[in-house]
Amino acid sequence: MDKFKSVLASRKFWALLASLVAVAATYSSGAQDAPSLWHAIDLAVAAFSVYAVATGVESGLAASKG
């Protein structure tokens, strides 16, 4: 339960969620310059990748401190 609370308190998690909402809103807007489905999927994968790397860097720095 503590891990769940720490994830919800993480700014990285909320940035990921905001990114995914922005991608979904842009894709579903139907605007002429809205991304295609594949481009929207690419953007979502990129957002998850940034979150995973940032979390890994944070964990690595915490482990090296000791």
N, C-alpha and C positions, 0 to 999 in steps of 0.2 A: 504494500500500500504506500510505503514511503517513496518508492520509485515512481509510482503514478503521480503522487503529489509533486515530486520534483520536476517531472516532465511538464505538468500543467503550470508550474511556476517559471518554466524556462522561456526566456525571450526567443530562443531559437525555434522552439515549438510554435509559438504564436506567429513568428515570421513565416514559418513554413505554411501554417494554416492560412495566413493572409495571402500568401503567394498562390496557393491552390484555389482560394476563393476568387482571386483576381483572374487567374487563368480560366476558371469555369465561367465567370461572368463575361469575360471578353469573348470566349468561344460561343456562348449561348446568346450573345447580343444580336447576332444576325447582321452586324454592320458589314459594310463592303470590305473593310480592311481587317475583319476578324480572322484569327488564325484558322487554318484547316484543322481537322481532327488530329492528324498526325503531328502537326506542329504543336497543338495543345498538349498532346501526350508527351512530346519532347520537353516542353516547358515544365510539366509536372515532374517528369523524371529528373530534370535538372534541379528542381527545387528539393526533391528528396535527396539527391546526391549532395547538395550543399549542406543539408541538415546532417546527413550521415558523416560527412567529413568534419564538420564543425564539432559534432558530438565526439568523434574519435580524437580530434586534437585536444579537446577539453579533457577527455579521459586520460590521454597520454601525458598531458601536462600535470594532471593531478597525481598520476602514478610516479612521475619522475621527482616530484617534490617530496614524496615519501612516506 
